[in-house]
C-alpha cells in the first residue's frame, strides 16, 4: 500500500505478508539488535537535533558569492555555513 503525506511525498507501507518477511529477515540477521528501553529514552527526533544546531535566517548575499556556492550543486547552504564557521574560528580570540 502507498500513502501520501501532506507534502506530496509517497511512502510504501508494507502489508502483513511483507511485514512478516521483514520481521523474519531481522530475526535471521545476527547483527540486528533491538534498542533497549534506556536507549530509546535517550533518543530525540532528528528535527529536534537539527533545530538545536542551526537556525533559519534570511541573509542578503552578493550575486557572485551566491553563484560561487550554488555552482557546487546541492549543499550550497551547508558550504556557506562551513565558510562562515572557518571565518569565526580564524577570527576568534584565543
C-alpha positions in Angstrom: 0.0 0.0 0.0 1.2 3.5 -0.7 0.3 6.6 1.3 0.9 10.3 0.5 1.9 12.8 3.2 0.9 16.4 3.3 3.9 17.4 1.3 3.0 15.1 -1.6 5.7 12.5 -0.8 4.7 8.9 -1.4 5.6 6.2 1.1 5.3 2.4 0.8 3.6 0.8 3.8 4.1 -3.0 3.9 1.1 -5.3 4.1 1.0 -8.1 6.6 2.9 -10.5 4.4 5.7 -8.0 3.7 5.9 -7.1 7.4 6.3 -10.7 8.3 9.1 -11.1 5.7 10.8 -8.1 7.2 10.5 -9.4 10.7 11.8 -12.8 9.7 14.8 -11.1 8.0 15.6 -9.1 11.0 15.4 -12.2 13.3 17.7 -14.1 10.9 20.3 -11.3 11.0 22.8 -11.9 13.8 23.9 -8.3 13.7 20.4 -6.9 14.2 19.6 -5.9 17.7 16.7 -4.1 19.3 17.1 -0.9 21.2 16.8 -1.2 24.9 14.3 1.0 26.8 17.2 3.1 28.1 18.5 3.7 24.6 15.0 4.6 23.3 14.6 7.0 26.3 17.8 8.9 25.2 16.7 9.3 21.6 15.3 12.6 20.3 13.6 13.3 17.0 16.0 14.3 14.2 14.2 17.5 13.7 14.8 18.4 17.3 18.5 17.8 16.9 18.7 19.8 13.7 16.8 22.7 15.4 19.4 22.8 18.1 22.3 23.0 15.7 21.2 25.6 13.2 18.8 28.5 13.0 16.9 29.5 9.9 17.6 33.2 8.9 17.3 35.5 6.0 20.5 36.9 4.6 21.4 39.0 1.6 24.5 37.9 -0.3 26.2 39.4 -3.3 25.4 37.6 -6.6 28.9 36.5 -7.1 29.1 34.9 -3.7 25.8 33.1 -4.2 26.7 32.0 -7.7 30.0 30.6 -6.4 28.4 28.4 -3.7 25.5 27.3 -5.8 27.9 26.3 -8.6 29.0 23.4 -6.3 25.5 21.9 -6.5 23.3 20.8 -3.7 24.6 21.6 -0.2 25.5 25.2 -1.0 23.9 26.5 2.2 26.0 24.0 4.2 29.1 25.2 2.4 28.3 28.8 3.2 27.9 27.8 6.9 31.2 26.0 6.8 33.0 29.0 5.3 31.5 31.3 8.0 32.4 28.8 10.7 36.0 28.8 9.4 36.0 32.6 9.5 34.7 32.7 13.1 37.4 30.1 14.2 40.1 32.1 12.5 39.0 35.4 14.0 38.0 34.4 17.5 40.1 35.5 20.4 42.0 32.5 21.9 
